[in-house]
Amino acid sequence: MKPILKLYRGYANEQELIVMGHVFKPTRKRDYNFQEKNLKNAKSVISMFRIKTDGNADVYLEHGNTKVHTKALNDGYFKFCVPLDQDDSYGWVDYQVSIIYKGKTIVSKESYIRPHKGNLGIISDIDDTFMISYTLNPLKKFYHLLFRNVSSRKIFKDVVPHYQALSLSGRNNKEEFNAFFYVSSSEWNLYRLIEKFAEIHKLPKAVFLLKDIKTSLLDFFTKKGGHNHKFEKIKHILEFYPNLEYVLLGDDSQHDPYLYEAISKIFPATVKAVYIRQSRDQKKEKIIEIMKNMETLGVAVCYFRHSSEAIAHSKKIGLIR
């Protein structure tokens, strides 16, 4: 057995590179198997919440001609924030991280996004924004998480063409893409599942910013916490890329409208549009009020039931072709 070094997609601006991941203790447990069904899928999901992290592990980032050393935090999470000097690479760029175990080097590779100037930044929630997760029905939500593998999980109709159009918005070169971020209250435990779901449905390649990892299934059911981490991560992205304009996408099943209203108040010059998916048959009066308030800040808003409405709105305001 050997430790697991798990990397996540990172991001960079003109001066700084940020990449992150987890170090897990040696285990015989396999990574999430998206092909398993029913009880086997449940077992695979449960194993993701029983994994043991390796706190204080030595971790090394290799980028260009430099090698930077850090140590994992107590929960096995590590994050490198390092200067990015004399780098003219844009788009998705590869990076490499390693750990040393019993004298042997274990290497993992991932990529980070460095947006081209003039791009949009698109920030989207996950559950019930593009992945049908039944957030308003906890029993149904847990049933689908445990007993439906990622291949059988459903996506809302017309989400993919909308997101793909946003990814290419304003770009003449089809090799260039706008920076996408998926920010969610889902834990890092579910990263592989969500990543595979996005890959299956051909959603734009994105940076994932998720919630602190949980190391027991009991924590998953009992330690839910708030949504402040989403607010802080979204705020960080807008501060990290002050020259981008942003499109925020979420739903009304939880707190997205409230978070996006607060973000719009802090960044009124850079939030361009807000899209909120309607989770029930009737629109919520409070959400309508919030959306109108954002409009007074010059933010284009769309409170929609079906993604076809969001696409029509994006075309109307010239966001997509």
Protein Blocks (a to p, Z undefined) as FASTA:
>chain_A
ZZddddddddddfkbccdddddddddfbdcddfkbghjlmmmmmmmmmmcccdehiacdd
dehjbccdddddfkopacdddddehiabehjddddddddeehiacddddddddddehiac
ddddfehplmcghlmlmklmmmmmmmmcfklpccdehklmmmmmmmmgoiablkbccddd
dddfbdfklmmmmmmmmmmnopacdddddddddfbfklmmmmnopaklmmmmmmmmmmmm
mmbccdddddfklmmmmmmmmmmmmmmmlmmbdcdddfbfbdcfklmmmmmmmmmnopac
dddfbfklmmmmmmmnomaZZ
